[in-house]
Structures are given as structure tokens and as C-alpha cells.
Amino acid sequence: MRIYEAEQNSSDEKAVRTIDSIIKDLSVPEFKLFQRAVILSDLKKDLDKGKPLPFGFNEENFQSEFDGLDQLLTPKIVRRLEQRS
């Protein structure tokens, strides 16, 4: 049991360090765009699997929102999204 707990703590710490390295120097507006891109990307995967969309989205308005996001993303945010992958 102690080995499992030690491994879990190590995994948790690694996840926190990874997330921190991705978002640590993003400004608040940059972080909000990053967060929005992550959420919409995950929702796109769900949509592609036929799952229903939350937040009042339907297929049409979601696609418009998803497509419009690319115009807002800076190279810095795109690099951070790539790091997340």
C-alpha cells in the first residue's frame, strides 16, 4: 500500500510540474484562451464520437465557435497547446 501511495504522489507531482511548465508564464487573457481551446478541443472529440454537447452547444454553433478560435490563438498559445498533446 505504501508503494502505491508513493507512486501516486510521484505521479501527482509530475502532473503538477507538467501543467505548471505549460501555463506558468501565460497572462490571464492568454490562459483563458488556452483553457477555452482545451475545452473546445475535448468537446470536438466528443462530438466526433457522437456524444451530446453541453453548454447549450449544438453541432452548428459549436463548429462556428471552434473554427473562430483559431483566429484568436497566438503562436505562444499554440505552442502551449502542442506541449499539452
C-alpha positions in Angstrom: 0.0 0.0 0.0 2.8 2.4 0.8 4.5 1.7 -2.5 1.2 2.6 -4.3 0.8 5.8 -2.3 4.4 6.8 -3.1 3.8 6.1 -6.8 0.6 8.1 -6.7 2.2 11.1 -5.0 5.1 10.9 -7.6 2.6 10.9 -10.4 0.6 13.7 -8.9 3.7 15.8 -8.5 4.8 15.1 -12.1 1.4 16.2 -13.4 1.5 19.4 -11.4 5.0 20.2 -12.7 4.0 19.4 -16.3 0.9 21.7 -16.1 2.9 24.4 -14.4 5.5 24.3 -17.1 2.9 24.8 -19.8 0.9 27.6 -18.2 3.3 29.3 -15.8 4.0 32.4 -17.9 0.7 32.9 -19.6 -1.1 36.1 -18.9 -4.7 35.9 -17.6 -6.1 36.6 -21.1 -3.7 34.0 -22.7 -4.7 31.4 -20.1 -8.4 32.0 -20.7 -7.8 31.4 -24.5 -5.7 28.3 -23.7 -8.4 27.0 -21.4 -11.1 27.6 -24.0 -9.0 25.9 -26.7 -8.5 22.8 -24.4 -12.2 22.6 -23.6 -13.4 23.1 -27.2 -10.8 20.5 -28.4 -12.1 18.0 -25.9 -15.7 18.7 -26.9 -14.8 18.3 -30.6 -13.5 14.8 -29.8 -16.8 14.0 -28.0 -18.8 15.4 -30.9 -16.8 13.2 -33.3 -17.8 10.2 -31.2 -21.5 11.2 -31.4 -21.8 12.4 -27.8 -24.1 15.3 -27.0 -22.6 18.7 -26.4 -23.0 20.6 -23.2 -23.2 24.4 -22.5 -26.0 25.0 -25.0 -24.0 24.0 -28.0 -25.4 22.2 -31.0 -23.4 21.0 -33.9 -23.8 24.2 -35.9 -23.0 26.8 -33.2 -20.2 24.6 -31.8 -18.5 24.4 -35.2 -18.7 28.1 -35.6 -17.1 28.7 -32.2 -14.5 26.0 -32.8 -13.5 27.4 -36.2 -13.4 31.0 -34.9 -11.0 30.1 -32.1 -8.0 29.6 -34.4 -8.1 33.3 -35.3 -7.7 34.2 -31.7 -4.8 31.9 -30.8 -1.3 33.5 -30.6 1.8 31.5 -31.6 2.6 31.3 -27.9 -0.7 29.7 -27.0 -0.4 27.3 -30.0 3.0 26.1 -28.7 1.5 25.5 -25.3 -1.4 23.5 -26.7 1.2 21.4 -28.6 3.1 20.8 -25.4 -0.1 19.6 -23.8 -0.6 16.9 -26.5 
